[in-house]
Amino acid sequence: MSFVTLTLRRASSIVAGTDHCTQYTLMADPQLQLLEQKIDELISLCNQLNRENQALKADSAGWRSERQELMEKNELARTRVEAMINRLREME
């Protein structure tokens, strides 16, 4: 039995108060079950979204790292090309 079920049943018994309110409890039980189902679905959705968010953050960190590496390689290539151009000018 889930925490939500226990909490809703406890709330139902508090609202009902005594045995003479069983009609209210019986009427509310399907509503409470529906509410419990919706809450469980929301919890499941939140868990799924949290997993997706973590995956996206990991992807983002990977892309940032790759971008930094490419920028460093680009800078190294630019430095080498400039050095070659300078050597060619010196040869003239």
TIZA-247097 format. One record per residue: residue number from 1; residue in three letters; x, y, z of N, C-alpha, C in turn. Coordinates in pm, whole numbers. Example, Ala and Ser with C-alpha at 12.3 -4.5 7.8 and 13.67 -1.06 7.14 Angstrom:
<sites>
     i    aa       nx       ny       nz      cax      cay      caz       cx       cy       cz
     1   ALA     1319     -569      780     1230     -450      780     1320     -330      780
     2   SER     1285     -225      708     1367     -106      714     1290        3      787
</sites>
This chain:
<sites>
     i    aa       nx       ny       nz      cax      cay      caz       cx       cy       cz
     1   MET       86     -117        0        0        0        0       91      123        0
     2   SER       63      215      -88      147      332     -103      123      434        8
     3   PHE      218      523       23      206      631      121       82      714       93
     4   VAL       56      737      -36      -60      817      -73     -188      748      -27
     5   THR     -196      616      -46     -314      541       -5     -334      553      145
     6   LEU     -227      532      219     -236      542      365     -278      682      408
     7   THR     -221      782      347     -254      920      381     -399      952      349
     8   LEU     -445      909      233     -583      934      193     -681      859      282
     9   ARG     -647      738      318     -737      664      407     -743      729      545
    10   ARG     -629      775      591     -626      844      721     -709      971      713
    11   ALA     -692     1046      606     -769     1169      588     -918     1137      580
    12   SER     -951     1030      510    -1091      990      498    -1150      957      634
    13   SER    -1075      885      718    -1128      849      850    -1140      973      938
    14   ILE    -1052     1068      923    -1061     1191     1001    -1183     1270      957
    15   VAL    -1203     1281      827    -1318     1355      775    -1448     1286      815
    16   ALA    -1450     1153      802    -1570     1078      835    -1602     1088      985
    17   GLY    -1501     1086     1067    -1520     1104     1211    -1574      983     1283
    18   THR    -1692      938     1253    -1754      825     1324    -1815      728     1224
    19   ASP    -1866      617     1278    -1924      513     1193    -2053      557     1126
    20   HIS    -2125      653     1183    -2250      694     1120    -2227      772      990
    21   CYS    -2102      801      957    -2069      871      832    -2016      775      728
    22   THR    -2047      646      737    -1994      549      642    -2043      576      501
    23   GLN    -2162      635      488    -2212      668      355    -2117      765      286
    24   TYR    -2070      867      359    -1974      962      302    -1846      890      262
    25   THR    -1798      802      349    -1675      730      323    -1690      643      199
    26   LEU    -1804      575      186    -1824      490       70    -1836      571      -58
    27   MET    -1898      688      -49    -1909      773     -167    -1773      833     -204
    28   ALA    -1695      867     -105    -1569      934     -130    -1459      836     -171
    29   ASP    -1474      708     -137    -1369      611     -165    -1331      606     -313
    30   PRO    -1425      597     -407    -1386      599     -549    -1316      731     -587
    31   GLN    -1362      840     -529    -1298      969     -557    -1156      971     -503
    32   LEU    -1139      914     -384    -1005      908     -325     -915      817     -407
    33   GLN     -970      707     -456     -890      618     -539     -849      687     -669
    34   LEU     -941      763     -727     -909      837     -848     -801      941     -820
    35   LEU     -815     1010     -707     -716     1109     -668     -581     1042     -645
    36   GLU     -583      928     -578     -459      854     -554     -393      814     -686
    37   GLN     -474      767     -780     -422      726     -911     -358      845     -981
    38   LYS     -425      959     -977     -371     1078    -1043     -243     1125     -976
    39   ILE     -239     1117     -844     -117     1157     -772       -4     1062     -806
    40   ASP      -33      931     -810       69      834     -849      119      859     -990
    41   GLU       30      896    -1081       70      928    -1218      159     1052    -1220
    42   LEU      125     1151    -1138      208     1271    -1131      346     1240    -1075
    43   ILE      350     1156     -973      479     1116     -916      562     1044    -1021
    44   SER      498      954    -1094      567      881    -1200      620      977    -1308
    45   LEU      536     1072    -1346      577     1170    -1446      695     1254    -1395
    46   CYS      688     1295    -1269      798     1372    -1210      928     1292    -1212
    47   ASN      918     1164    -1176     1037     1079    -1179     1094     1068    -1319
    48   GLN     1006     1050    -1417     1050     1040    -1557     1116     1171    -1601
    49   LEU     1054     1283    -1567     1110     1412    -1606     1243     1438    -1537
    50   ASN     1258     1394    -1414     1386     1408    -1344     1495     1327    -1413
    51   ARG     1460     1204    -1454     1558     1121    -1526     1597     1186    -1659
    52   GLU     1498     1236    -1732     1526     1303    -1859     1610     1429    -1837
    53   ASN     1580     1503    -1732     1655     1624    -1702     1801     1590    -1673
    54   GLN     1825     1486    -1594     1961     1445    -1564     2034     1403    -1691
    55   ALA     1965     1331    -1779     2027     1289    -1905     2061     1410    -1991
    56   LEU     1972     1508    -1996     1999     1629    -2074     2115     1709    -2016
    57   LYS     2122     1714    -1884     2235     1784    -1820     2367     1714    -1853
    58   ALA     2366     1581    -1851     2486     1506    -1886     2524     1530    -2032
    59   ASP     2425     1529    -2120     2451     1559    -2262     2509     1699    -2278
    60   SER     2450     1794    -2209     2496     1932    -2217     2641     1945    -2171
    61   ALA     2674     1878    -2061     2812     1881    -2012     2906     1819    -2115
    62   GLY     2862     1712    -2179     2943     1648    -2283     2964     1740    -2402
    63   TRP     2858     1808    -2444     2870     1900    -2557     2962     2017    -2523
    64   ARG     2952     2067    -2400     3041     2177    -2358     3186     2134    -2358
    65   SER     3210     2013    -2309     3346     1959    -2307     3399     1942    -2449
    66   GLU     3317     1886    -2536     3358     1867    -2676     3385     2001    -2743
    67   ARG     3300     2100    -2715     3319     2234    -2772     3452     2293    -2727
    68   GLN     3483     2277    -2599     3610     2330    -2546     3728     2262    -2615
    69   GLU     3721     2131    -2632     3828     2058    -2699     3845     2108    -2843
    70   LEU     3733     2127    -2914     3740     2174    -3052     3797     2315    -3061
    71   MET     3762     2399    -2966     3817     2535    -2965     3968     2531    -2942
    72   GLU     4014     2442    -2855     4158     2429    -2830     4229     2377    -2955
    73   LYS     4170     2278    -3021     4229     2226    -3145     4232     2333    -3253
    74   ASN     4126     2411    -3262     4119     2519    -3360     4229     2622    -3333
    75   GLU     4249     2657    -3208     4353     2753    -3172     4492     2698    -3206
    76   LEU     4513     2569    -3179     4641     2506    -3212     4663     2507    -3364
    77   ALA     4561     2474    -3442     4573     2474    -3588     4600     2615    -3639
    78   ARG     4531     2715    -3582     4554     2853    -3625     4697     2896    -3595
    79   THR     4750     2859    -3480     4887     2892    -3444     4985     2827    -3541
    80   ARG     4962     2702    -3576     5052     2631    -3669     5047     2695    -3808
    81   VAL     4927     2729    -3854     4915     2792    -3986     4987     2927    -3987
    82   GLU     4971     3006    -3882     5040     3134    -3874     5191     3114    -3875
    83   ALA     5239     3011    -3804     5383     2982    -3803     5431     2944    -3943
    84   MET     5353     2864    -4015     5392     2825    -4152     5395     2947    -4243
    85   ILE     5296     3034    -4230     5291     3155    -4313     5413     3241    -4284
    86   ASN     5448     3255    -4159     5567     3335    -4123     5695     3273    -4181
    87   ARG     5707     3141    -4179     5826     3075    -4236     5831     3096    -4388
    88   LEU     5714     3089    -4453     5711     3111    -4598     5752     3254    -4632
    89   ARG     5708     3351    -4551     5747     3490    -4574     5896     3509    -4557
    90   GLU     5951     3438    -4459     6095     3449    -4436     6175     3389    -4552
    91   MET     6119     3293    -4620     6188     3227    -4732     6193     3316    -4855
    92   GLU     6104     3412    -4864     6098     3495    -4984     6214     3587    -4997
</sites>
